[in-house]
Each structure stands twice: as structure tokens, then as C-alpha cells.
Amino acid sequence: MKKLLIVDDQQGIRLLLNEVFKREGYETFLAANGIEALDIAERIKPDGVLLDMKIPGMDGIEILKRLKSKMPEVPVVMMTAYGELDLIQEAMKLGAAHYFTKPFDIYEVRDAVNAMLQD
């Protein structure tokens, strides 16, 4: 079973993504902030990460940098409510595999993650 780490400070989004990806057959792990996300990632070694760009405390770019420094092979999909082109470009340069702007189409996110984590 593939492990997917979902990182978003909004509980509703975490729960929605959790429900969708559990149904898809993933073992899901949820984090509300950067410290929690990095701790979980280190423990479970996820196969993929869904990461919100705007998280209070440690933003998505910083979390992405730290994840990629320890686990460069792990694909990361960024999510942002802001569509900020400069942050998205920076995330892609740092190794993000894909990004979605909120509100996103849950089916597109599901299909992108499934494609990203195919064996």
C-alpha cells in the first residue's frame, strides 16, 4: 500500500483529500503544519506528498526544501489558493512534480497523484 502524506492547515481540505485517497487505496497521513509534516515524513518515508503552499509558521516552499533535501526522490504535488506564479515557479524549480490552485477539481488531483505514484 502506497503512503501519501497530506499537508494542509485547513482541516476540511485534509479530511476531503484523506477520504478520496483512502478510497483510492492509499495509506494516508495528515499534517496541519510544517513541523508535523517533516516529523511524519521522516517516520513513514512517504511515496508521495500533497503539500499546501500557504501554511502558517513554515510555508510550503520551506517544507518542500527540507523534504527534498532528505528525500529527493519523493514526488510532491503543491496546492495553493493564491495562484502566485513566482511561488509556483520556485516550487517547480525545487522539485515539485505538479501543482494545483484552489479551489481544485478533486478528480484532477486524484488522477495526478495516481499517475505520479504508479509503479
Long-range contacts (C-beta under 8 A, 24 or more apart in sequence): 1-25, 1-26, 1-27, 2-26, 2-27, 2-47, 2-48, 2-117, 3-27, 3-28, 3-29, 3-44, 3-45, 3-46, 3-47, 3-48, 4-28, 4-29, 4-46, 4-47, 4-48, 4-49, 4-50, 4-113, 4-117, 5-29, 5-30, 5-31, 5-37, 5-40, 5-41, 5-44, 5-46, 5-48, 5-49, 5-50, 6-30, 6-31, 6-49, 6-50, 7-31, 7-32, 7-33, 7-34, 7-36, 7-37, 7-49, 7-50, 7-51, 7-52, 7-55, 7-60, 7-63, 8-32, 8-50, 8-51, 8-52, 8-55, 8-79, 9-33, 9-52, 9-54, 9-55, 9-56, 10-52, 13-52, 13-79, 13-102, 16-106, 17-50, 17-106, 17-109, 20-106, 20-109, 20-110, 21-110, 21-113, 24-110, 24-113, 24-114, 26-117, 33-57, 33-58, 34-58, 34-59, 34-62, 34-63, 34-66, 37-63, 37-67, 38-63, 38-66, 38-67, 41-67, 41-70, 41-71, 41-74, 42-70, 45-71, 45-74, 46-71, 46-74, 47-74, 47-117, 48-74, 48-75, 48-76, 48-77, 48-113, 48-116, 48-117, 49-74, 49-75, 49-76, 49-77, 50-76, 50-77, 50-79, 50-109, 50-113, 51-76, 51-77, 51-78, 51-79, 51-96, 52-78, 52-79, 52-80, 53-78, 53-79, 53-80, 53-81, 53-82, 53-84, 53-87, 53-88, 53-91, 53-99, 54-80, 54-81, 54-82, 60-87, 60-91, 61-87, 61-90, 61-91, 61-94, 64-91, 64-94, 64-95, 64-96, 65-94, 68-94, 68-95, 75-116, 75-117, 77-109, 77-112, 77-113, 77-116, 79-104, 79-109
